[in-house]
Amino acid sequence: MTGVFGEGYAAAYDNLYRSKDYEGECDLIERILAEHGGGGPRRLLDLGCGTGGHALPLAQRGHKVTGVDRSPGMLVQAREKAGQMTLPAGVDSPAFHQGDVRDLELGRRFEAVLMMFAVLGYQHENADLLAALATVRRHLEPGGLFVFDVWNGAAVLSDRPGQRIRTVRENDDRIVRTTETRLDAVHQRCHVRFNLLRIKGDRVVDEQDEEHVMRFFFPQELALALGFAKLQLLDLRGFPDYAAAPDERAWNVIGVARAV
């Protein structure tokens, strides 16, 4: 079994998530930033940026974006896409760095920090969670905003995860991903096992196995952890349905906090 987001998984990542509405999510990110701090281009730090799904469209909208991820394979994809992207005049291409969100130190501050696609859920232990939030606070200007999404504990326990299969095509290949999830309610974790097959014709040409351990959260727990990091939780809502309550029907929730 490879590590999380190994080279093989990273190469298939964008095809597996081609239906994810990154543009719509960037619309929501901009709406949240405007609601809590005014509109206009911002200096943004995207922690756990992956292949640049949010960083690249936000840069095209005029924001100055820095992306950080711990997976070299994901950053290869992000940099390749950035090199092919057309940007408005005077707008810089996103800068991408390899790093761990628990101990990152870029030596500068940003107007907003993003941690999207449940990146916070990869911080399994409380010490890891608090270290990641300390990184967020360390890189925020006073009054800066932190926008993040996580798995919602109430919904995870109400609508328990099971097995899923997804098939996508990449040129002449088929990519088949089987997902099996084991719930550990006591430790607030889902152990998500991915098996990835790349099939050419009727022959399997590559197979990847990864296990992603995902932590889920509850609102008061988030508020407490954010408070320790000197971040004030301002709002928590359903995601991607921002009008929805963060209740047992919302598997994903999106939050915004302010540096205090």
Secondary structure, DSSP 8 states (H G I E B T S, - for coil): ---TT-HHHHHHHHHHTTTS-HHHHHHHHHHHHHHHH--S--EEEEET-TTTTTHHHHHHTT-EEEEEES-HHHHHHHHHHHHT----TT----EEEE--TTT---S--EEEEEE-TTGGGG--SHHHHHHHHHHHHHTEEEEEEEEEEEEEHHHHHHS---EEEEEEEETTEEEEEEEEEEEETTTTEEEEEEEEEEEETTEEEEEEEEEEEEEEE-HHHHHHHHHHTTEEEEEEEESS-TTS-SSTT-SEEEEEEEE-
